[in-house]
Amino acid sequence: MKKCLTTLAALLCCIASVLAQDAQQGRNRAYTITLNDVQYAHHGEKMSAGEAVGKVITGVLTGQTSVQASKYEEDVKSAIIKGLSGAYRFRYNDGLVRIGDVAEEGNLVVDALITNIQATSSSRSWKDKDDKVQVSTTYKGIVEAVLTVKDAKTGEVVANPTVGGRGTEFSSFSTSDQAVRDAINHLSTRVTAWLNRYRPIVANIIEGSTAKKDKQKEVYIDLGSSEGAFVGLHMGVFTVKTIAGREAKSQIGKLKIEAVEGEDISRCKVQSGGKDIKAALDAGEHLRVMTIDK
């Protein structure tokens, strides 16, 4: 729990710094992101995320079953690239442009260290109608990486997130290969999710729309096609207060864009917190919205 709170605090500090930078350079401007290097941990070496960050090593770390991790190296790299390419506010540099040519503040360069590629197995046995013992084995995959995220202009490390792809509670496969490939697919989703939290799309509620009794059902936000709005985009609603010169945000609800109605306006359905949102609007409070995980 302490580690989770520390990680959350670090991410919130990163977001605060990013939002201040965005206020100066353009609210939802897009940045370039480049994958610089991908390396693999030594075979059989156990390491924590902190240890991995401080090492520059090569090789492959295999897991608890007989997975030949080296066969997945290119697939893992492709998954990381897919994750970097899928973020809302980043444009992936596919190598056609040199890093030095995109060395602007806010653009990012990423190094990746793959610390784990494995499949875990579980078996169950039973007797069939002929009293013979039958055994069924299923597998779940795990792929983990530490990303070193640097500012392209200054070279400063801005974050060291650990991202992991693994099968869900309900996903299991008959071979270790299927399980690892499933985990690789999840890894790309986790990379994208981290980037979207690190640099979210932000906007403001500008007007209430449909309301029913004491609950807000729909609102308008000052985000449209020119800043990447699209139907189905999920956003959190936050009250904003200034305390000792710092912004303090508190989430009170969730929205989903139902219609993009112009370059700078969209209509949203209130998914939760309708009562608090209406009360805040009626009181004339400033409500900020920010992209969140679904």
C-alpha positions in Angstrom: 0.0 0.0 0.0 2.8 2.4 0.9 4.5 1.7 -2.4 1.3 2.3 -4.3 0.7 5.6 -2.5 4.3 6.7 -3.3 3.9 5.8 -6.9 0.5 7.7 -7.1 2.0 10.8 -5.4 4.9 10.7 -7.9 2.5 10.5 -10.9 0.3 13.3 -9.5 3.5 15.5 -9.2 4.3 14.7 -12.8 0.8 15.6 -14.0 0.9 18.9 -12.1 4.2 19.8 -13.8 2.9 18.7 -17.2 -0.3 20.7 -16.8 1.7 23.8 -15.9 3.9 23.3 -19.0 0.8 22.8 -21.2 -0.7 26.1 -19.9 2.3 27.8 -21.3 2.6 25.9 -24.6 -0.9 25.1 -25.6 -3.6 23.3 -23.6 -3.8 20.0 -25.5 -0.9 20.2 -27.9 0.5 17.0 -29.2 4.1 15.9 -28.5 6.5 13.6 -30.3 7.6 10.4 -28.5 10.5 8.2 -29.6 11.5 4.7 -28.6 15.3 4.9 -28.3 16.4 1.5 -27.0 15.0 -1.8 -25.8 17.1 -4.2 -23.6 16.5 -7.5 -21.8 17.4 -8.7 -18.4 19.9 -11.5 -17.9 18.5 -15.1 -18.1 17.3 -16.2 -14.7 18.2 -12.9 -12.9 15.7 -11.7 -10.4 15.4 -7.9 -9.9 13.1 -5.3 -8.5 11.8 -2.4 -10.5 14.3 -0.1 -8.7 17.2 -2.4 -9.4 16.2 -2.7 -13.1 16.1 1.1 -13.5 19.8 1.3 -12.4 21.1 -1.4 -14.7 22.0 -1.5 -18.3 22.1 -5.1 -19.2 21.3 -7.5 -22.1 19.9 -11.0 -22.4 16.5 -12.5 -21.5 14.7 -13.4 -18.3 12.6 -16.5 -18.6 9.8 -17.4 -16.2 8.4 -20.2 -14.3 7.7 -22.5 -17.3 9.8 -23.5 -20.3 9.2 -20.3 -22.2 11.9 -19.4 -24.7 11.7 -15.7 -24.0 14.0 -14.7 -26.8 11.5 -15.7 -29.4 9.2 -13.0 -28.1 11.7 -10.1 -28.1 10.5 -8.5 -31.4 6.8 -9.0 -30.4 7.4 -7.2 -27.0 9.2 -4.3 -28.8 6.3 -4.0 -31.2 3.8 -4.0 -28.3 5.7 -1.1 -26.7 5.7 0.8 -30.0 2.0 0.2 -30.3 1.4 1.4 -26.8 3.5 4.6 -27.4 1.6 5.2 -30.7 -1.9 4.9 -29.1 -1.6 7.7 -26.6 -4.0 10.6 -27.1 -1.4 13.4 -27.0 1.7 11.8 -28.5 2.8 11.2 -32.1 5.2 8.3 -32.4 8.5 9.0 -34.2 9.1 5.9 -36.3 12.7 6.7 -36.8 12.3 8.7 -40.0 13.2 11.8 -37.9 16.3 11.8 -35.9 16.0 12.3 -32.1 18.1 15.5 -32.4 15.6 17.0 -34.8 12.7 16.7 -32.3 14.7 17.8 -29.2 12.0 20.2 -28.1 10.9 20.5 -24.5 7.9 18.3 -23.8 8.8 15.7 -26.5 9.8 12.4 -24.9 12.4 9.7 -25.5 11.8 6.3 -24.0 14.2 3.5 -23.1 12.7 0.1 -22.2 14.1 -2.7 -20.1 12.2 -5.9 -20.3 12.4 -7.6 -16.9 10.1 -10.5 -17.2 8.6 -12.8 -19.9 7.0 -15.9 -18.5 3.9 -18.1 -18.3 2.5 -19.6 -15.2 0.6 -22.8 -15.2 -2.1 -24.5 -13.2 -3.5 -28.0 -13.5 -6.5 -29.9 -12.4 -7.2 -33.6 -12.5 -10.3 -35.8 -12.5 -11.4 -39.3 -13.2 -13.4 -39.9 -16.4 -16.3 -42.4 -16.7 -13.7 -45.2 -17.3 -12.0 -44.3 -14.0 -8.9 -43.0 -15.8 -7.2 -39.9 -14.4 -7.4 -37.0 -16.8 -5.3 -33.8 -16.4 -6.0 -30.4 -17.8 -3.3 -27.6 -17.7 -3.9 -24.0 -18.5 -1.5 -21.1 -18.7 -1.4 -17.3 -18.0 1.2 -15.0 -19.4 3.2 -12.2 -17.8 5.3 -9.6 -19.5 6.8 -6.7 -17.5 9.0 -3.7 -18.4 10.5 -0.7 -16.9 10.4 2.5 -19.0 12.9 5.3 -18.6 11.1 8.4 -19.9 13.3 11.4 -20.7 12.7 15.0 -21.9 14.0 15.0 -25.4 15.5 18.5 -25.0 17.1 18.3 -21.6 17.7 14.6 -21.3 16.2 14.8 -17.8 14.5 11.6 -16.6 10.9 12.6 -16.0 9.5 9.2 -15.0 10.3 5.5 -14.5 7.0 3.6 -14.7 6.9 -0.1 -14.4 4.3 -1.5 -16.9 3.0 -5.0 -17.0 0.8 -7.1 -19.3 -0.8 -10.2 -17.9 -3.8 -12.3 -18.4 -7.0 -11.4 -16.6 -8.7 -13.5 -14.0 -10.9 -15.1 -16.6 -8.3 -15.6 -19.4 -6.4 -18.9 -19.6 -4.9 -20.7 -22.5 -4.0 -24.3 -23.4 -0.4 -23.4 -24.4 2.2 -21.2 -22.8 2.7 -19.5 -26.2 -0.9 -18.3 -26.4 -0.7 -17.0 -22.8 2.5 -15.0 -23.4 1.1 -13.5 -26.6 -2.0 -12.5 -24.7 0.1 -10.8 -22.1 2.1 -9.0 -24.8 -1.2 -7.5 -26.2 -2.1 -6.3 -22.7 1.3 -4.7 -22.3 0.7 -2.3 -25.2 -2.6 -1.3 -23.5 -0.8 -0.6 -20.2 1.8 1.6 -21.9 -0.9 3.7 -23.6 -2.9 4.0 -20.3 0.2 5.3 -18.5 0.9 7.9 -21.1 -2.7 9.1 -21.1 -2.5 9.5 -17.3 0.8 11.3 -17.6 -0.4 13.8 -20.1 -4.2 13.8 -20.2 -6.5 15.8 -22.5 -8.0 18.6 -20.4 -11.0 20.9 -20.8 -13.7 22.7 -18.8 -17.5 22.3 -18.4 -18.9 25.5 -20.0 -22.6 24.9 -19.6 -25.1 22.4 -18.3 -27.5 20.8 -20.8 -30.1 18.3 -19.8 -30.9 17.9 -16.1 -33.5 15.9 -14.2 -34.6 17.1 -10.8 -31.4 17.5 -8.8 -29.1 15.6 -11.2 -27.2 16.7 -14.3 -27.7 14.4 -17.2 -25.7 16.1 -19.9 -23.1 19.0 -20.1 -21.2 20.9 -22.7 -17.4 21.1 -22.6 -14.9 23.4 -24.4 -13.2 20.5 -26.3 -13.9 19.7 -29.9 -12.4 18.3 -33.0 -9.4 20.6 -33.1 -8.1 19.2 -29.8 -8.7 15.5 -30.4 -12.2 15.0 -29.0 -14.1 12.0 -30.2 -17.3 10.2 -29.5 -16.9 7.7 -26.6 -14.0 9.6 -24.9 -14.2 9.1 -21.1 -13.4 12.1 -18.8 -13.4 12.7 -15.1 -15.0 15.9 -13.6 -13.0 17.7 -11.0 -13.6 20.7 -8.7 -10.5 22.9 -8.5 -9.4 25.0 -5.6 -6.2 27.0 -5.0 -4.5 26.3 -1.7 -1.2 28.1 -0.8 -0.7 28.9 -4.5 -1.2 25.2 -5.6 -4.1 23.6 -7.3 -6.1 21.0 -5.4 -8.4 18.8 -7.5 -11.2 16.5 -6.3 -13.1 14.2 -8.7 -16.8 14.4 -8.4 -18.1 12.5 -11.5 -17.5 11.0 -14.9 -18.5 12.0 -18.4 -18.5 10.4 -21.9 -18.6 12.4 -25.1 -21.8 11.7 -27.0 -21.4 14.3 -29.8 -18.5 16.4 -31.1 -20.4 19.5 -32.2 -17.6 21.8 -33.4 -13.9 22.5 -33.2 -14.2 23.6 -29.6 -17.4 22.1 -28.2 -18.8 18.7 -27.4 -21.9 17.4 -25.6 -21.3 14.8 -22.9 -23.4 12.3 -21.0 -23.0 12.3 -17.3 -22.1 8.8 -16.3 -21.8 9.3 -12.5 -21.8 12.2 -10.0 -24.8 13.9 -11.6 -26.1 15.3 -8.3 -22.7 16.8 -7.3 -22.1 18.2 -10.8 -25.4 20.0 -10.9 -24.9 21.4 -7.4 -21.5 22.7 -8.5 -22.8 24.3 -11.7 -25.7 25.9 -9.8 -23.2 27.4 -7.4 -21.1 28.8 -10.2 -18.1 26.6 -9.5 -15.3 26.0 -12.1 -15.4 22.4 -13.2 -12.4 20.9 -15.0 -12.6 17.7 -17.0 -9.7 15.4 -17.7 -9.3 12.1 -19.6 -9.3 9.0 -17.3 -9.2 5.3 -17.6 -12.6 3.7 -18.4 
